């Protein structure tokens, strides 16, 4: 049985100091460009990663990070990786899957004007709020894939307010359609074609073709954000950290009585 574990990184396999201040026995796993640690794995998270790999499963990171940010993550992997919210699939040697990249570049070219409009909008709202939320276009290999924004001082209230303005603009049809992702200090606007789930399905189809039989491939998905749900749903099993955005959403559903058994 070929077991694939598709996993988000930030706040799933490890976490930032913003979410939980690191303790002395925590291991730094992701770093800023200057080399300073920014994310750590707790003993429980490190044991969890070791357990995941103990049975010979293939760990496939599935992250919003671009190539530069992903290169500063130090978890063990021995195969594929999905970066840029699914726009790029990296092979085991670190090179992109050229077929997938060409497809993403074509779509990115078409969505570039819409991304610029949203970037201008975010910068305008940020200036009007007199906030410190910085917005930028994120991409790789000569293509821009999505807009990301965060507060330099971790003012999540400013980020959340910015998200409210984005939702209002989307409902009013004032700007091109985008998928809004907002979790803590991170806000992203994704063109409709960009989704981690598309890349995960592509990898699963490729793996099943190589194995020659669908039943020989077992997939497990791990994620913390609501935007991870689509790729989790492509997997045979789904997992999330306690206290995550997905976990909180499920709790709200159950408390409203919407999760009752039929």
N, C-alpha and C positions, 0 to 999 in steps of 0.2 A: 504493500500500500504506500503510495506517494502522498505524504502529508504536507500541505502548504499552509503556513500560518501568515496571513496578511494582517499586518499590525500598524496602526498609527504610532507615532513616536511621542511627540510632546504631550505630556499629561496623560499618557497611556503607559508606555514602558518606562518613562522617567518623567520628572517634573521640574518646574522652575522654582526658584526661591520665592517667587510671588505666591505660588500655590502652597508651598510648605518650606519653611527655612531649613536648609540642610543641616544635618547633625554630623558629628565627627566621624561616624562610621559609614557615611554615605559616600558613594563613588561618583565623581564628576564624569558625565557622559556626553555633554555637548558644550561647545565653547564659542565665545565671541571671536571676531577676527583677530583681536589682540592676544588671544590665548587665555583670557579669563573664563573660568567655568560659568555657565549660565543655567545648566540643567544637571540634576543629580539623580542617581538611582538609590533608593533606600534598600536596606537589607532584604526586605520583602520583595521589592521589585527585581532585585538582582537574583534572588532565589527563584522567582517566577520565570525569569528569562532562561535560567539554567534548566529549570524543569521543562519548559517548552521545547528546548532543544535536545533534551536527554533521550527522547525516543527517535531521534534521527529526522525530525521534521525540518523542513526548509523554511527559514524565517524570511519573509518578504516585507521590508518596510514599505509603508504606504503613507506618504507625507506631503504636506503643502510646501515643505522646504524646497528651495531650488538647489542646484548642484553645489554652489558655494557653501550654503548653510548645511546641506547634507554631508559634505566632506568634513565638516567639523563635529560630526557625531561619531562616537567611538564604540558603538555596540558591534558585536560579532555578526557578520553575515557572510554567507558563502554562495550567494546566488543573485537573483534579480532584486530590483528595487523600483518602486514607483515614486516619482517626485513631481513637484510642480502641480499638486492637486490632480495628478493623473495625466498630465500632458506629455510626460517623458517616462519611458521605461528604460532603466539601466540594466545591461547584461552583467554577468558575473565579473567581466573584466573592466567594468566601469564605463564602457562605451554604450551609447544609446541604441535601442532597437530602431534601425533606420526607417523601417516601414511605418512604425507607429509615429516616429518623430515627423516624418514627411506629412503624414495626415494631420498631426497637430499643428504644424507650421501653416498649412493651408488654411485651417480654420482660424488660427490666430491672426493671420493677415486680414481675414474678413472682419474679425471682431475688434481690430485695433482702434478704429475711430470711436467705437462705443466705449472702449476702455479709457481713452483719453478724455471723453466727455465726463465720465464718472470721476476720473482723477481731478479734473478741474472743479467739479462740483464739491468733492470732499475738501479740497483746499480752500474753496470759497466759504463753505460752512465752518471749517476750522478757524479761519480768520475772523468770521463774524462772531464766533463764540469766544475769541481771544484765547483759544486752547492751544495745547502743545501736541496735538495729534498729527503725526507725520504720515503722509500717504505716498505711495510709490507704485510703479508698475513692476511686476515681477515676471521674469522669464529666464530662458536659457537658450543656448545654441542659436542666437540671433533672432529669437522670437519672444514676444511679450504675451503672457497668458492671462494674468489677472491683476487686480488692484488690491493692495494690502495697506492697512493703516493700523497704527498703534500709538499710544501715548508714551512719550519718553520718560514721564514721571509716574507711569502706571496709574494714571487717573482713569480708571475704568468707567467712572460716571460720564466723563467726556466722550469716551468711545461709545458707550450705550446711547448717549444723546445723539451722537453722529449717526448711529444705526437707526434711530427713530426717524431722523430726517431722510435717510435712504429709503426706509419703508414707505414714507409718505410720498416720495418722488416716484417710487415704483408703482404704488397704487394709483397715482394720478396719471401715470403714463408720460411723465415729464421727461424721462430719460430712457434709453434703450433697456430692454429686459436684461436683468442680471439675477443671479442667485446670491442672496445675502447670507454671509456666514458671520456670526458674531458670538464669541465665547471669551468672556473675561476682557483682557486688554487687546485682543486680536479681532480685527474686522477685515473681511475680505469680500470682494465682489467678483463673482465668477460668471463668465459668459455661459449661456445654457449648454453649450457643447462640452464644457469642461467638468468632469466628474471622475472621482477616483474609481467609481464602480465600472466605468468603461474599460479602464486599464486592467482592473482585476479580472473582468470577464475575458478580456483578450488573453491574459496569461493563463487562465484556467482552460480556455479552449485550446491553446497551444500545448499545454501540459497533457490534456486528455488525448490530444492527437498523437503526442509522442508516446504515451503509455498504451495507446491502442484500445483502451476500454475506459469508459467514464467511471465505472464503479471502482477503478483502481486509484482514483484521485479523491482524497479527503481534504476539504478546505475549512479552515477556522479563521474567523475574523475578529479583530480586537480594535476598539475605538472608543473615544470619549465624547466626541462632539456630534451634534445632530446631523451635521453634514457628512459624518462617517456612516450614517445609517444605510444609505444606498449601497455602499460597497460591502457592508456587513451582511446585507440581505442576499448578496450573491453567493455567500458562503454556506456550507452545510451547518456550521455551528457559529454562534455569535457570543462575544464576551465584551464586558465593559468594566472599567474600574468603579468601585463604590465612590459616591460623591461626585461623579462626573455629570456633564450636561445631559447625557442620555439617561443616566440613572435618575436624576432629578425630574426629568420629563416623565419617566415611567411612574415615579412616585405620585406625581400630580394626577396622572391618568387614573391610577388605582384609588387615590383619595376621592376623586370625583365619581367613583363607581363605574368607570367606563371599561374597566378591565375584568368585569365579572365573567365567569365561565358561562357558556351557553348551555 
